[in-house]
Amino acid sequence: MTAWIYITTNKPKGVLYTGVTSELKHRITSHKTKKYKNSFSARYNLDKLVYFEKFDSIITAREREKQIKAGSRAKKIKLIESTNPNWIDLFETLE
């Protein structure tokens, strides 16, 4: 089963949210439409996909998610900027 970790934000270097999912496009659509109105991502308008990684299993993806969440904010920003220096919304690049 394919799985993904992802980071969303509300603006460059704004609030960050790290998550894991087996259906990335569907999950980001949920963030964009505020499907879960009382969620952390809805409250802070975290609807811009700025980073993602693909994995062959949900277990591996969750391990990576924990690793990212345990890191500092500076490390998360460095990770995002390593592949997306302009903090563009990557949603449109998803297949």
Phi, psi and omega in degrees: 000129177285141177221160184224145163251151183210159174232129175244161179210174176257339178193163178307127180061024177273207178294139182244144175228129178250131181220174178226145182202161174260351179226087188299310183299317179297317182294318180292325174300320177299320176296315183294326182268001181056044182305320179256089191303327183261013182282162177303315183293326178288318180299323183257010177056046183273080187239011178251117178282115183245351180200143171204155176224146180255142180226159179275348179213152179292329180296314179296320179296318179294325176297316179294320178301314179299320179298315180294314181297329180284342181281167180285164175300319179300321179292323178294317178297317178297320178298312179300311185290345177292333179237345184219068186298337181263004177055040178285154176285117185273002183306316183293344179275351182285144179271000000 
